[in-house]
């Protein structure tokens, strides 16, 4: 849902940073479209490594093992698309102001331009969709974007983007997703997102 501007070869990324980017990428994929049978099979093989986030990954793996792909497509449609309105509204502007396409989206677009991030061709959703923001975080961590000032997106810059555009609302979205009446498989996705963002926030605080 986003792309790099003036893309250069990303620098080497430490293993722990690569893992962070992979989790953001996983969330982006799950929140942009429903997983197919192959992706569900891959999810079913995951195993957490302890803690709340590890337990959430195990919950996601269990949910993937026990669901029908067609049912997940229907669930995704009800939750995020819907006829006459979706069950959840996965946009930063909505969570922060109660309306779509408000000031938080304008502020995001300014930061995107500064960081060398452009909206991908053919994408109709506003850039503050949770999937797009997770994709942006993955790219920032992986060094895939070229800021207009020629600098690098270090941990401080990642934190600034996270605090302003993700941490300010996405935890509430994921918690809401966990309790959505129509959610079955996506309750586990909500648990993964909520617990991962809590880990991210603590890590940023420790690094400050």
N, C-alpha and C positions, 0 to 999 in steps of 0.2 A: 504493500500500500504506500510505501515511500521508496525513494531512491536517492543515491548519492549524486551530488553535483560535482563535476570535475573530479571524478573518482581517481584515486591513486591507489597503489598497492598497499594494503593495510600492514601496519607494523606487526611484529611477532606479538602474540597475546599470551599472557601467562595462563596456565591451565585453569586456575580458579576463576579468572576473568572469562575464559572461554565457556566455562560451565554456567556462569551468570548469563552470558549472551544466549546460550542454548535454551535456558529456561524461558527467557523472554521470547525467544523464537518459537518455542513450543506453545506458549500462551497466545502469541500472535496467530499462529496457525489454527489453533482450536477456536479462536474467537472471530476469525475472518470467514470460515466456512466449516461445515460439519465434516468430521473425519470419515474417510471411506474405510472399507473393510481392512485394507492393508495397513493403514495408519492405526486403526484400532488394535490390530494384531501386534504391532510394534509397541504400542502403549501397554498392552497386557504383559509384556515382558519386562517392564520397569520394576525396580526395587529401590525403595528409599533407604537412607543410611542413618536412621534415627532422628529423634526430635519431631517437632510438630510438622515441619516441612516434609521430612521423610515419611511420616505417617500419611500426609496428604498425597504424596506420590503413590504410596501403596493403595490408598483409596481409589485413586484414578486408575491404577492398573487393574484393580478388582472390578471397577465399573466397566472398563473396556472389555474385560473377559466375559461379562455377563449381559452384554447388550446386543441388540440387532442393529446393523448399520442403517437400515431404513427408518427404524424408530428414532435413531439419533438425528437423522436429517429432519424428520418431522419435529422433533424437540427443538432443534436449532431454529427452524422456521418460526415456531411459536414464540420462542424466547426473544429472538432478535429481529425478526422480519414481520411476521404476523399479517393477517388480513384485517385492515382497520386499525392497526397499531400493535406494536410488539409488547411482550410482557416486561422486558427490561430495555432501558434506553442507554446504550453503552458509550455515552459521549461526555467529555469533560465539562463542556458548557452547561449541559443539562444538570449535572450533579452539583456544579458550583453556583449556578444562577437560577436553575429551574426552567431554563429555556435553551433552545438550540441556537447555534451560530451567534453566540454572544461574545463579550470581551475576552474570555479565556481562549477562544479560538483565534481571535486576532493576535493575541499575545504569543500564542504558539507559532503562528505563521511567521512572526518576526524572528523568533528564536530559530525556527527551521531555516530561514534564509541565512541567518548569521552562522549557523553550524554546517551549512552546505547540504541541507536535506530538501528534496523537492517531492511534491506529490507525484506519484506514478501515473503514467498515462492510462486513461480509461477508468480510473477510480472515481466513483461518484460520491462516496461518503465523505463528510467533513474530516479533516485531518485529526481532530481530537477524538476519533473513535478509539476505543481501548486497544483494539488489535493493531492499529497503526502506531499508537504510542509505544506498545511493547516492541514492535518492529524497530522503531526509532531507537529505543534503549539498547536493543541488541546491536544495532549498527554503531551507536556511540561507543559501546564497550569494545566492539571488535575493530574499531578504527576505520570504519568504512566510509566516513564522511570527511570532507575537506572544508574546515571552517573558512569563512571569507577573509579572516585576518591571517591565514596561513599557519595558525597554531595547531595544537593537538587538543583532543577532547580528553583531558585528564580526569582524575577521580573527582576533583572539585567541580569541574564543568558538568560531569555526569550527575553529581548530586544536585547542582542548581537546576538542571533540567528535570530531574526526578521530583524534587520538592515542588516545583512550580506546576508541572504538567501531569504528574502521575501520583505521587504520594499525597497530594492535596485532595484526592477524591477516589482513586481506583480501589483502595481498600474497602470503601463502603460499597462500591459496585460489586466486588467479588463476594462480600458478605451477603448482599442482597441476592446474588445469583445462587448462593447456597440454600436460600430459603424460598426460591421461586416455586410456586405451586406446580408448574409444568416441568420443572427440572428433575431429571433422574441422573443421567450421565453427567450433565453440566453442574450438578451439585459438587461433584468431585473436582471439576475444573475450578469452581469457585473456591474450594478449600485450598487447592494448589496456589492460586493467585493470591489469596489473602495471606496465607502463611509465608509465601515467598516475599511479598512486599514488606512484611514485618521483618524478615531477615535482612532485606536490603536496607530498610530504615535504620535498624540497629547497627549494621556494618558501616553505614555512612556516618552515624553518630560517633562510633569508635574511631573512625579515621579522621574526624575533625580535629 
